[in-house]
């Protein structure tokens, strides 16, 4: 069963090197535009949410993928020109995967390389917590 997911993408990330014909478009916005095309058929399952800054400018382009009850994955070093197809496919895999646990062997090399952090699901309000 597919569970809706949100992909946060930094819209202000710069291209790693000047992109011919990019004009005033940032690398992050270019990645967002490419992702929108790649995920057009997945409306309702994966939402792209532009973010003004993810504070990892030295490792641009940056994104985070999350859904209720699932792992949160943070990516950096994504190519604004080439990462969209791989990231879109990973979003589909994540939406289908229980707990967001996409088997490592199913991830593309670009996604394996760009995965910076994996965070546990948020604790639900009714779950017991440990106080320290």
Beta strands, then each sheet from edge to edge (+ up, - down):
strand 1: 5-10
strand 2: 46-51
strand 3: 63-66
strand 4: 72-75
strand 5: 115-119
sheet 1: 2+ 1+ 3- 4+ 5-
end
